[in-house]
Amino acid sequence: MAEEKDNSKLYIGGIILIAIIGVMLLKQDEMKHLKMGASTESTQAAYESANAKRLATQNIFVE
């Protein structure tokens, strides 16, 4: 009687590989909107302006 090969490690490896590829694809899609464009540049400028105003209104004592 021929011994059957245990393929469970192949199945587990395949599932892990598919999961890693799936996560990479989802992460790539999620990060697509973060590329520097006109909207992110205006958001960055607004943040820097608001941060400068916040720092100017704080009572910071420098020795």
URJOBEL-V642877 format. One record per helix or strand. SS is the DSSP state (~ for helix, > for strand). FROM is the first residue (numbers start at 1). TO is the last residue. Records with the same first field share a line. If there is no record, write none. Layout:
# URJOBEL-V642877
SS->FROM-TO / FROM-TO
This chain:
# URJOBEL-V642877
~->8-34 / 38-57
